[in-house]
Amino acid sequence: MFDIISVGHFSIDSILLPSRKGPFTVLGGSTAYVSFAARRLDAKVSVVSKVGADFPDAYRWWLEQEGVDLSGLVKVEDAQTTRYELRYNDDLSERVLKLKARARPILVEDLPDSLKAKAVHIAPIDGEVSYEVVEKLRNFAPILSLDPQGLVRNYGEDGTVTVGTLNDKRILGLIDIFKSSLREAEAVTATSDLDSTIKTLHDLGVKIVIVTLGKDGAAVSVENKQHRVPVAKPNVVVDPTGAGDAFIGGFLAEYVQGEDCSWSSYVGSSLASFVVEGIGPTYFGSREEVYDRARGLQEKEN
């Protein structure tokens, strides 16, 4: 029995930052950030993912050293691992995302029946998860969480990513927790403001809605009661990649242990503030540092 199973492609990311002359190539994908963040809080974590022959052994070793269970990782020898290029502007407020390679989709038969968890977080990055897979995952845990970013991505001829619509909205009827950026949440719900977006998701049966708002923190809504979570201040911002994934990793790690949404959100915000201090999923602070920063947010709010 795991605390969290994260489902979605790992990727090989080339991150281009204004502070560096060349790209920094590192393990990527929401599943990596969610898993590392949750492990920082001692959660028991497993993943279901699919990679190609080019997936470095060093990445597998890194994940295992961090205590991430890889029994659900499928390696396809005649295929590639998903690859993205992330190019940030000078103040790190915007990025251009390009898909360079795509792994095979995750299929129902790839889901190990033996895996069980308190929560499953579904985190596609290139449309690799279908409704049928999500439906099967309903049997794996009492809580299903979704970040839909990889389900609303469109790709130009050169792989450049734009935000489109959610093709199969049936998935939302299976979900307990929804987390995304405001832009993606509006695309999913075909709405144009935060309150309408949250209401639409609740009307579809989602119990907890988390919408990240960049420098304005996050909105967390439970049964249409909305709570604003401030941003925890990092010491320095090096690379904003994965902040939202770290947030939900921390949130779920606390929530499945019985903590309320408010405290779980402070922990999520704290973890998000640590990951941006390093490049890629390389820095999450210590467990005590995460909790100290979360308590600081809690004290300010109260």
C-alpha positions, -999 to +999 in steps of 0.1 A: +000+000+000+015+033-011+005+068-001+007+081-037+009+065-071+018+091-098+008+082-134+023+099-164+054+100-186+088+108-173+106+131-197+141+142-206+140+180-204+163+206-220+159+237-199+172+270-213+175+297-187+187+333-193+214+328-166+230+300-185+247+299-219+235+264-229+207+240-220+206+220-188+194+185-195+176+168-166+149+143-157+115+159-161+078+152-162+052+160-135+055+124-122+092+131-113+085+164-094+054+150-076+073+119-065+104+138-052+082+163-034+061+137-017+092+116-008+107+147+009+078+143+034+085+105+037+054+095+017+055+060+002+055+067-036+052+046-067+049+055-104+033+042-135+052+055-165+065+045-199+099+054-214+121+045-243+155+029-248+171+063-244+160+067-208+192+071-189+201+044-163+213+073-141+177+087-139+164+053-128+192+051-102+183+086-090+146+078-086+154+046-067+179+063-045+151+088-036+129+058-026+105+060-055+091+025-064+095+018-102+076-015-104+051+003-127+078+017-151+077+002-186+107+006-209+100+001-246+132-008-264+121+003-299+107+037-288+118+070-275+113+087-241+092+119-242+115+149-246+107+186-241+126+218-246+117+246-221+130+281-230+124+308-204+123+346-210+146+370-191+125+374-160+114+337-160+077+348-162+071+330-195+084+300-214+082+285-248+076+247-246+085+224-275+078+187-277+109+170-292+099+133-288+070+113-275+069+080-257+043+054-263+009+060-245+002+044-211-023+015-217-048-002-194-026-034-196+004-013-183-014-009-149-001-034-124-031-048-105-010-053-074-005-015-069-028+001-043-025+035-028-043+061-006-043+085-037-035+083-074-023+114-091-027+114-128-002+137-144+000+134-182+024+156-201+017+146-238-018+131-239-005+096-228-035+088-205-069+079-218-104+078-201-101+040-200-069+042-180-083+067-156-114+045-152-092+015-143-072+037-119-104+043-100-099+008-085-064+016-073-072+042-046-101+060-029-088+094-041-081+103-077-062+135-084-057+150-119-034+176-134-048+179-170-020+199-186-009+171-209-045+166-221-050+202-233-018+206-252-018+212-290+015+210-310+026+231-339+047+217-368+079+224-348+065+209-316+056+243-300+029+238-274-003+258-272-032+253-248-063+237-265-094+221-251-101+188-232-113+164-258-128+138-234-145+156-205-158+122-191-125+121-172-136+149-149-165+128-136-140+103-122-118+129-103-118+139-066-091+165-067-083+188-097-051+208-099-039+231-127-029+266-137-058+291-143-051+291-180-054+253-183-084+252-159-103+277-181-094+257-212-107+225-195-140+241-184-145+266-213-149+294-188-131+327-186-127+336-149-116+318-117-150+316-099-168+302-129-140+277-135-141+264-099-180+262-099-180+243-132-155+217-118-175+213-086-207+208-106-189+180-125-183+162-091-148+174-083-145+177-045-113+197-042-102+223-068-067+237-067-059+265-092-023+278-092-021+316-098+017+322-102+029+351-080-006+353-065-004+319-049-032+294-053-070+291-049-081+260-031-118+253-031-136+226-011-174+223-017-174+259-032-157+274-001-126+291-015-093+296+004-064+317-010-030+302-003-001+328-005+032+321-022+060+309+001+090+331-006+120+313-020+155+325-012+162+328-050+143+318-082+166+298-105+141+277-125+103+278-121+098+244-137+078+220-116+065+244-090+029+234-095+039+197-094+058+201-062+027+219-048+004+190-054+030+164-043+032+181-010-005+187-007-013+150-014+014+137+010-002+156+039-038+152+028-037+114+027-023+114+063-055+131+074-043+168+074-069+194+063-068+212+030-055+244+046-024+229+061-018+206+031-019+237+009+007+256+030+030+225+027+024+224-010+032+261-013+064+256+008+076+228-014+069+248-046+091+276-032+120+252-026+120+235-061+124+268-079+157+274-060+174+247-081+174+236-117+149+208-125+138+184-098+172+187-079+163+206-048+133+203-024+147+214+009+147+191+040+115+179+056+120+203+085+128+232+063+096+225+043+075+224+075+091+255+089+083+275+058+047+261+058+043+271+095+055+306+086+027+309+060+001+295+085+011+321+111+008+349+087-027+338+076-039+334+112 
